Amino acid sequence: MSEAGRVPSPATPLVVAAAAPEERKGKEPEREKLPPIVSAGAGATAGLDRGAKGQISTFSSFISAISPKKEAAENRSSPAHLVFPNIKNVRDQPPICLDVRQKQRVSMDASSSEMKAPVLPEPILPIQPKTMKDFQEDVEKVKSSGDWKAVHDFYLTTFDSFPELNAAFKKDATASFNTIEDSGINAKFVNAVYDTLLNTPQDIQKTVLKGIINSLLREWKGPRTKDDLRAYFILLQNPQFNSTSTYVIYAHLLRQIATLVEADHHFLVHWFKKLSQKRFKQLVERLLQFISLRLFPAKPEEFPPITKCSWWIPSAAKVLALLNTANNLVHLPLIPYTDFYNSTLDHIDLMEEYHTWQNFGNSHRFSFCQYPFVISIAAKKIIIQRDSEQQMINIARQSLVDKVSRRQRPDMNMLFLNMKVRRTHLVSDSLDELTRKRADLKKKLKVTFVGEAGLDMGGLTKEWFLLLIRQIFHPDYGMFTYHKDSHCHWFSSFKCDNYSEFRLVGILMGLAVYNSITLDIRFPPCCYKKLLSPPIIPSDQNIPVGICSVTVDDLCQIMPELAHGLSELLSHEGNVEEDFYSTFQVFQEEFGIIKSYNLKPGGDKISVTNQNRKEYVQLYTDFLLNKSIYKQFAAFYYGFHSVCASNALMLLRPEEVEILVCGSPDLDMHALQRSTQYDGYAKTDLTIKYFWDVVLGFPLDLQKKLLHFTTGSDRVPVGGMADLNFKISKNETSTNWLPVAHTCFNQLCLPPYKSKKDLKQKLIIGISNSEGFGLE
């Protein structure tokens, strides 16, 4: 086949761009049937045109860019730069091309573990050179003889080609390749070989890198087989790629993996999730470091010009997306989702990335927003805030233009969402104001309490939020049910004629995010998952909103006892029908009346059996978390999105929405101490020293009570403790008095206690018997 037939045009989608030659397509009709791999929250795959276009150089030109003069300068701890012979007639690799961006969040579920892989041709493998035991014995002999020849020969042979890699590490050369769950690789042997590699002489490390280059060149030219996937999987774990001197080779390895067809990515994803936590984390950290050092190189001369390697970062991002998908497929993720954050991105022009994503999402322009799992929550908050500020400015400007066009005198109040409420009618007044001023929701919020003097410099706004949330979530109000076992609120399933107050709660949450206010709300995680289902309000009002896939695990976060009972039903070994005597029906109490609901048509006459109990549990869970509260949650959903309608929400995970609304549960009291401001005290005063000695010695529950006492929430804003603007003021009163807090200003008024014991006693009494605004 000619070169023109094998290299796709830039406009070709990824699946087509990475497709195999025509001869191979006829043998693998099944491969296209696998469902797509999608990264968490990302709606697109990356393009390779970061930087100047049309300047992607050949592999050989990159290899020749490695200077031979640096070879002697390299120390033993990192692989040396290599001198390679001229490599001629090497074809340019096709670029990774950008798929059409999807505006809806796509499920991260990949193919099921039971899915059978397409049957690929079995290549003839060389004979396995050594077993793991043989290799370890050779390494032991080196310690006494100092002769590395046997070990050198093993590395020379093993890394010479992809078939040799497979021969060395495949558990069984005759094993079939029928599922995607098992790579067939001896992971322990791979780990042993790589752990030894960094302690070998430089000539052995050079041999390995030369072998990898030759392997990649051969793979570049020829058609791929299933054993090539194993080879990529093995090579990606090479610790030599921690060194910047190997980044040229590493980049081309990443590019070849990134340009694999979708079905091949499925195999890699399922193999990645089988790695140990340690090895998986190493892969992620290596890729994140690669991106960071390409963005901000310590020694720019080490790398080719950015115009010639604009595809490095998109290739790494695509491989990271595969790892992220693997991490999300595991019931208990191998690493926290925060380990995918790249803090280096906090220092780039995030709004340029966001606008590139917005304006060129369907073209070939790369943006980190296509891979939001690498963007930290702090960086996402900046994007959301600046996007919100821009929307506020646009709304305010339009109001000003409208006034001038009607020849009316401009009023500064038109630039704000001005709320005038009575404390005695807080909920009804707030609902009326927000309903009347629906067009102003995206303006800066200012609150005035009727009959009270004072300008809102932030304190009144926070007080309004605190009082309103406290009243709405009170059990007597009936909108939400508080579950003591899980310490969270959930929507009441009681039917009513008007759900506008649920919309009010949604608006409050949206305004809090929009105005950077942390709320003291306790919703379970699945609430935020529902809030992003979908992340953008659908144009068709008939499309249901706030409906997401739920499991017993989601129910356990709200009603642990009920979830435990359903789990016991699923694991019951006896006769379910006779022992449980249940039907596909659920009973709920509403205003003292027991009402029944069928989980499916005729459910009251369908018994729960061993055969249908999974369906029963799924329908029961879906009823409790979706169907029974649909109208309540839909009103809540529309309220939130009426304020926060922005594509920036597509960048967020449900957990990140919760952090934006409620703050982070992770406390760092030392950081709070460093950022605290003082009024009337100096940080060297004895009372202040006593205070911090006591607070830093508190258990976590008392530290949370202190934070709640002084700020109205026991959580930390996204920006950390410094964003609290915490202040300790001197209270010139008797030392017999307890501390007083002004939660609207995050201020603690502390009398000048004379002893640490007295301060500790008074502080514990104050924070343990208060409701945010002081003692009640």
C-alpha positions, -999 to 999 in steps of 0.1 A, spaced: 0 0 0 13 35 -8 22 61 18 -8 81 7 -30 53 14 -17 48 50 -14 84 63 -48 100 71 -56 136 64 -57 160 94 -94 161 94 -98 123 99 -112 113 133 -90 94 157 -106 60 150 -100 65 113 -66 81 117 -53 52 138 -69 25 116 -49 -3 104 -42 -10 67 -70 -22 44 -56 -57 43 -61 -60 81 -96 -46 81 -110 -76 63 -97 -99 91 -111 -79 120 -146 -69 114 -155 -73 150 -132 -47 164 -154 -17 156 -182 -32 177 -166 -24 210 -181 6 228 -159 37 230 -135 45 258 -143 80 272 -123 99 298 -139 112 329 -156 144 321 -139 148 288 -160 150 257 -132 149 232 -99 134 224 -69 156 220 -55 171 188 -18 174 181 -15 209 168 -5 227 199 19 253 185 27 259 149 9 237 124 24 216 96 58 213 114 57 178 127 91 163 120 100 127 114 111 102 140 146 101 126 150 139 129 141 137 166 165 109 172 193 128 155 186 158 177 201 139 207 236 154 210 264 128 212 284 153 232 262 148 262 269 111 265 299 115 288 282 141 310 254 118 320 257 102 355 249 66 363 216 75 380 199 84 347 201 68 313 226 83 290 219 103 258 225 80 229 241 83 195 221 65 168 230 57 132 212 75 105 177 61 101 165 66 65 132 63 48 112 66 80 76 75 75 61 104 95 36 93 121 0 103 116 -13 129 141 -39 122 167 -69 140 154 -97 156 174 -131 140 176 -162 161 176 -167 175 211 -197 160 229 -218 186 248 -233 160 271 -214 141 298 -209 106 285 -210 76 309 -175 65 318 -185 28 317 -164 9 293 -169 -26 279 -179 -51 305 -153 -75 320 -171 -104 304 -168 -90 269 -149 -112 246 -120 -97 227 -119 -100 189 -97 -129 179 -65 -116 164 -38 -135 145 -13 -152 168 22 -143 158 50 -169 160 71 -159 191 108 -166 197 118 -190 223 117 -176 259 153 -166 266 151 -170 304 127 -175 332 123 -151 361 143 -175 383 171 -177 357 173 -139 355 174 -135 393 202 -160 395 222 -142 369 217 -109 389 229 -126 421 260 -140 403 269 -104 393 273 -95 430 301 -121 434 317 -121 399 311 -85 387 304 -99 353 273 -84 337 276 -103 304 246 -127 310 224 -99 322 235 -77 293 227 -104 268 192 -108 284 184 -71 280 199 -70 245 177 -99 233 145 -90 252 142 -54 241 154 -59 206 119 -63 192 82 -66 201 82 -104 196 112 -108 219 94 -87 246 64 -110 243 86 -141 244 104 -129 275 74 -118 296 44 -137 283 32 -162 310 23 -188 284 33 -186 248 5 -209 238 -22 -192 259 -53 -180 240 -62 -144 239 -100 -144 243 -108 -117 269 -97 -82 277 -92 -89 314 -59 -107 312 -29 -93 294 -11 -127 297 20 -109 309 41 -120 339 38 -88 359 63 -99 386 89 -107 360 84 -73 343 88 -55 377 119 -75 386 136 -67 352 127 -29 355 137 -27 392 171 -42 383 176 -21 351 183 12 369 211 -4 389 229 -18 358 259 -2 340 252 25 315 260 3 285 231 -20 295 207 10 299 218 23 265 212 -12 250 177 -12 263 169 23 248 184 14 215 163 -17 214 132 3 222 140 27 193 145 -2 169 112 -18 181 92 14 177 106 19 142 97 -16 131 62 -12 146 58 21 129 62 6 95 43 -27 98 8 -38 107 0 -44 144 -8 -76 161 -22 -83 196 13 -90 209 22 -54 200 -3 -42 226 15 -63 252 48 -47 241 34 -12 244 20 -22 278 54 -34 290 74 -5 275 52 21 291 63 8 325 100 14 318 114 36 347 141 50 324 114 73 311 116 93 343 147 109 329 144 139 306 172 125 285 148 98 273 118 121 266 122 120 228 118 82 228 91 84 254 71 109 234 71 86 204 61 56 224 32 77 238 22 88 203 21 53 190 -1 42 219 -23 73 216 -29 66 179 -41 30 184 -76 22 174 -104 24 199 -107 -14 203 -69 -16 212 -74 11 238 -100 -11 254 -75 -38 260 -50 -14 275 -76 2 298 -85 -32 312 -49 -42 316 -41 -9 334 -67 -15 360 -50 -48 369 -17 -31 378 -7 -27 414 -14 6 430 23 14 432 30 7 395 -2 25 384 7 56 404 42 55 389 27 56 354 5 85 362 32 105 379 56 99 350 31 112 325 23 143 347 60 150 351 65 147 313 37 173 307 50 196 333 86 196 321 75 200 285 55 231 295 82 245 318 115 228 310 143 234 335 168 232 306 150 241 274 180 230 253 173 194 263 142 193 242 134 200 205 117 233 198 80 233 208 71 240 172 85 207 162 70 186 190 36 202 195 21 167 197 40 157 228 15 170 253 -16 158 235 -1 123 232 6 122 269 -28 136 277 -45 108 257 -26 81 275 -34 97 308 -71 96 297 -68 58 293 -53 55 328 -80 77 342 -107 56 326 -91 24 340 -91 40 375 -128 49 372 -137 13 362 -124 -1 394 -149 -3 422 -123 11 446 -101 33 425 -64 25 425 -55 61 433 -77 91 443 -89 112 414 -69 141 428 -37 122 420 -44 130 383 -43 167 390 -13 185 375 -6 216 397 17 230 370 -14 238 350 -24 263 377 3 286 363 -7 286 326 -34 308 310 -64 288 320 -89 311 304 -71 308 271 -74 270 274 -111 274 283 -118 297 254 -99 275 230 -121 246 241 -152 267 237 -144 282 204 -125 254 187 -140 223 203 -148 207 170 -115 215 153 -80 202 159 -70 227 185 -57 210 217 -69 223 251 -64 208 286 -101 214 291 -106 184 268 -90 164 297 -104 181 328 -93 153 351 -57 168 350 -70 203 360 -70 208 398 -102 219 416 -84 252 424 -78 258 387 -114 249 378 -126 273 404 -106 301 387 -121 291 354 -157 291 368 -152 323 387 -138 342 357 -165 328 335 -190 339 361 -175 374 364 -175 377 326 -212 368 326 -219 393 354 -201 420 335 -220 412 303 -254 412 321 -246 445 339 -234 461 307 -266 451 289 -287 466 317 -267 499 315 -271 500 277 -308 494 280 -312 523 305 -292 547 283 -311 537 251 -344 546 269 -328 579 280 -331 569 317 -306 579 343 -283 550 351 -284 537 387 -255 518 402 -280 494 418 -287 480 384 -253 464 384 -262 441 413 -287 415 423 -302 434 452 -321 413 478 -343 431 503 -357 407 528 -374 408 563 -359 385 589 -394 375 600 -403 364 565 -370 352 553 -380 323 530 -410 339 514 -393 372 509 -363 355 494 -384 334 471 -404 365 459 -373 385 453 -355 358 433 -386 351 413 -391 388 404 -354 393 396 -348 361 377 -331 381 349 -305 395 375 -294 362 390 -260 365 373 -252 399 388 -232 404 419 -253 396 450 -260 423 476 -284 417 506 -303 443 527 -323 434 558 -354 456 559 -352 481 588 -315 476 594 -288 501 585 -256 489 570 -238 482 537 -233 447 524 -195 443 522 -199 405 522 -210 399 558 -247 404 552 -247 382 521 -231 354 541 -255 359 570 -284 357 545 -271 324 532 -266 310 567 -300 319 581 -319 308 550 -301 274 548 -307 268 585 -344 276 582 -350 256 550 -332 225 562 -349 225 596 -368 192 600 -400 211 609 -400 228 575 -405 194 558 -386 199 526 -357 177 535 -353 147 558 -322 144 580 -308 109 583 -288 106 615 -270 74 605 -254 91 575 -254 127 589 -269 141 556 -301 155 542 -322 141 515 -353 153 495 -387 146 511 -408 125 488 -440 142 500 -462 153 471 -471 190 470 -487 215 446 -457 239 444 -421 229 442 -408 265 440 -390 263 473 -369 234 460 -360 257 431 -350 283 456 -325 259 473 -311 252 438 -307 289 432 -291 293 466 -265 267 458 -259 283 424 -255 318 439 -231 304 465 -208 289 437 -213 321 417 -204 344 446 -177 321 462 -197 314 494 -192 281 512 -225 267 524 -231 244 554 -251 219 535 -249 181 539 -261 164 507 -249 128 498 -225 125 469 -252 111 446 -270 144 448 -241 161 429 -240 132 404 -277 139 397 -270 176 395 -247 170 366 -271 147 348 -268 163 324 -243 191 331 -260 214 305 -298 220 306 -312 202 275 -330 223 249 -359 199 248 -379 204 280 -394 169 277 -360 153 284 -359 143 321 -332 159 342 -316 149 375 -318 112 366 -287 91 369 -276 55 374 -277 46 411 -266 16 430 -269 2 465 -236 20 473 -254 53 466 -283 44 488 -258 34 516 -246 70 517 -281 81 527 -299 52 543 -272 27 554 -295 4 573 -318 0 543 -289 -5 520 -275 -32 543 -308 -50 543 -309 -50 505 -274 -63 504 -284 -91 526 -312 -99 503 -288 -101 474 -264 -124 493 -291 -146 509 -283 -183 503 -318 -196 512 -351 -193 494 -357 -156 490 -394 -159 482 -402 -179 513 -378 -162 537 -385 -126 528 -420 -128 514 -417 -95 494 -432 -82 462 -422 -56 437 -438 -29 458 -426 -2 482 -445 15 510 -440 51 522 -456 71 549 -470 105 538 -486 127 565 -495 97 586 -509 77 557 -491 46 544 -491 46 506 -479 18 483 -462 21 449 -455 -6 424 -419 -8 412 -431 -22 379 -465 -29 364 -484 -54 385 -456 -53 410 -479 -61 440 -485 -95 425 -449 -103 415 -429 -121 443 -392 -114 448 -373 -146 441 -337 -157 439 -339 -152 401 -353 -116 401 -339 -101 433 -312 -81 415 -339 -64 394 -359 -58 426 -330 -41 444 -322 -20 413 -358 -8 409 -361 -2 447 -330 19 447 -340 38 415 -374 45 430 -360 60 462 -332 81 446 -348 90 413 -385 85 407 -400 92 441 -384 127 442 -383 135 405 -404 167 407 -386 180 438 -351 173 423 -361 187 389 -370 220 405 -338 220 424 -318 212 393 -334 240 372 -328 264 401 -291 256 403 -286 257 365 -305 290 362 -275 306 379 -247 283 369 -256 276 333 -221 274 319 -200 249 299 -175 252 327 -197 227 347 -187 201 321 -152 202 336 -163 191 370 -167 157 387 -197 154 412 -172 154 440 -157 187 428 -192 203 427 -196 193 463 -163 209 472 -172 241 454 -206 243 473 -196 230 507 -158 233 508 -132 206 515 -134 184 547 -96 183 549 -84 207 577 -49 221 580 -48 241 613 -12 250 608 -21 267 575 -49 285 594 -23 297 620 0 310 593 -28 330 575 -46 343 606 -49 381 610 -50 398 644 -68 429 658 -57 440 692 -34 411 695 0 403 681 9 367 672 36 368 698 12 376 727 9 350 754 -29 346 749 -24 339 712 4 314 719 -20 296 744 -47 296 718 -27 279 691 -12 254 715 -47 244 725 -62 244 690 -33 224 674 -37 199 702 -74 195 697 -88 162 681 -103 166 647 -139 169 659 -131 199 682 -111 215 654 -142 212 632 -164 226 659 -141 256 662 -142 262 625 -180 259 625 -183 282 655 -162 310 638 -172 306 601 -205 289 601 -191 258 583 -166 231 593 -152 229 558 -125 247 540 -129 268 508 -113 255 477 -84 280 480 -75 266 514 -74 281 549 -59 313 536 -92 320 517 -111 321 550 -95 355 560 -97 343 596 -93 370 622 -88 369 660 -98 401 678 -92 411 713 -124 412 734 -118 437 762 -141 420 786 -139 399 817 -119 367 814 -149 350 829 -167 354 796 -167 329 768 -153 336 733 -177 352 708 -177 347 670 -189 368 641 -195 341 615 -203 367 588 -167 379 590 -149 347 601 -139 365 633 -132 352 668 -134 376 697 -111 363 724 -108 377 759 -72 380 772 -72 347 792 -43 345 817 -37 307 815 -38 280 789 -61 259 811 -86 287 814 -85 294 777 -90 257 768 -119 253 792 -138 284 780 -131 277 743 -144 241 745 -176 253 763 -181 280 736 -176 259 705 -195 229 719 -227 248 728 -233 272 700 -251 277 668 -227 297 647 -238 332 659 -229 326 695 -247 309 724 -284 302 721 
